Amino acid sequence: MQGQLLFLRENHFEHTSDKSWEEIPLQDELFVRDWKEYINDISQQGFIASLSKRLVQLNFPVREGMSQNSNYQLATRRGADISKMPETTKVELKEPGHIEVYLYQTWAGRIPVIQVSNRSDFETFVRVFAHRNEPVPIPPSMGACMIKGYNNWDRVKNYKEKWQRDNSYKENADLLWQLAFEKMKSQTEFYRDTFLILSDKEYSNVPAKLLGIADAEWRRLSLLLRREHEATHYCTLRFWGSARNHLLDELIADYMGLVAATGSYKAQWFLCFMGLEDYPAFRTGGRLTNYLKDRELSSSAFEELKSYIHQAAHNLEVFSNKYAPIVYQGEGKYQMLLAMAKLNLIELASEDMEKKLLDRFGGLFGGGAQN
């Protein structure tokens, strides 16, 4: 049984060069400059007319087998001209007029956000960008997605055009471009993007009545929570090189999302999101199973897994209430993110979790556990 839960001891964050509070926020990545232009064009031309010229996948429908289509592969892997490809009928959206694209400020710099009101359109975008236009099922509890390492052929084209303007006078310009292109491929910041796709529906598909609040208020909080959750994934990716579909990542991201949306950490809300509001019972449809897709757990291992999640959530609430408001704002909030990212889920669920966290707070509390 313990062998099945070894993944709970994992921590994939590399803390070789942690940033100080004075270095936050980081400078925007290069793709932000291009997305600023995209956003400006969307305001004048509309979403599909503008972005389909930049993000090539939007020119192909969601259809079974599309990822294996030869023209699709040429367009998405090599940036081939799509103007004469018969498959480019454009993606079908229900409410393209209810899509917003904007830049969101995070500690790791600004990041583009595609915010979608129509649930069907949200699922379409996830299939387009995360599943190569394949009609895969999207869990109802999923309301956001971070697309990382996206090969943006529009940026490659712009890079090439600028290079040619600057170097067209040289002999063997074509050969020199091929050499420049090979060099560019090793510098991923010139062509790879990260962006968020957000739904504005209830977070984790949890109804407002389960939390005891009004529907309109829950919808408002859901957007704030979801956006900060995904922003946290972007921060861990840029700070420490990892953002995974992993329970530790989700615990941390939900913590930061709840604090951003409500001003404090609410363990019971987090357990609702996971489907554990009636712990030890598990509600089918809770997000917990979204992170176990490639794992086979016995019934006893699953019971133990639930206990670790339950205890970690309550440990975090007790700790946060004890050290509020320090951990809920400014540098203290950043140090809380940093401290959680230095532990694993087993440690966060342990009896001495307070000491483990405080030992990683960089002297904010004077070091060591307090009574």
Phi, psi and omega in degrees: 000314181300325179298328179289341183251014180300333181296341178289344177269000182282146169214114187261010181275132180261110184260052181277336181211066179298141180275142174280164179300328181291341180268000183261137359279159176289161175294144178305146171288164187299328184296338182299322179302317180290321181292331174299320177292319179301314183296321178297318180292324179299321181296337182258326188250344186096162188296301186295314182301323182277304188286333179294341175282342185251318183254102195298330182299335180291349179272354182246143179286161170278116186205141180301130180087359183299323182297339180263357180294133186296319179292322177300317180293321178297320182288317187272335181261334183237355181071030182294153178297127183261359190300333182247015179274122183294341182284346188277073178265005181070150181288146182265124180240146181281315184224071181297339179282352179249040178239130177247143174232127183205171177258134181245130181282127175235173175296337181264014184103174181283152180222139178291142179234129169255108185256125190238130179272322183279124183300319179298319179293322176301312180298324178298314180297319179297318178295320181295309190265334181258342185228025172052047175064023177266142184279057181284153177290140177248123182301138178302333181283353179270123181232008181202159180205134173259122177265115182241149180068031181284123178283109184263101184289339175295320178291324176297315180300316180295321178298316181296316182297319178294318180299317181294323177297322183278343189228007185297336182285347186280149174292150180055043183300322181296316179295318179296324177296318180300322177293319179294323180295318178297322178293319180299322182300333179277351180247080191297340180297343181277346183216355179256134183246161167231133177209164184250144170244121184238141167261154178256019180278181181301133183299132179057019181061028179269124179289151183301324183297334178292335180260351178076032178230168182290151182302312183296320179293322180292322177296320179296313180293325182301317181294316179298316182295313183296317182294318180288327175303309181291326176298325178295320175300321178295321178297313181295326178295315184279325179285314192232012169075016182209139170210105189238162174279069191227146184299324178297312178303318183290321177299315180294314183293322177292324176302308183294325178294317179296319179296318180295322185278321189242350180089357180202169178264129182242103184301320183295325177294315178302317180295325174299316180300323181280345184093020185242028181295336177249039181315135012273004178290150176243129178271122177303133183104348176294155186293342185309315184290343177297337185255013181236017188299325183258018182236139175255115181244135172291166180298323180290323178293322179295321178298319179291322177303313180300323181292322177297315181296316180300315182289320179298317180299314181290325175301316181295322179293315179299314180299313184294321178294324180293322185252017172290149001269005186306313187281358184256003184206152172052225184297324180297322177294318177295318179295329177295316176301313182297318181293315179298323182286355177260000180244177171241176187294325178297318179293322178292337179266359187282163180293331180258031180302322181302312180296318181299318180291314182298324179295345182249014182270006174063032176082007182299326178257011181089003177084142177079162181286149179245153179251000000 
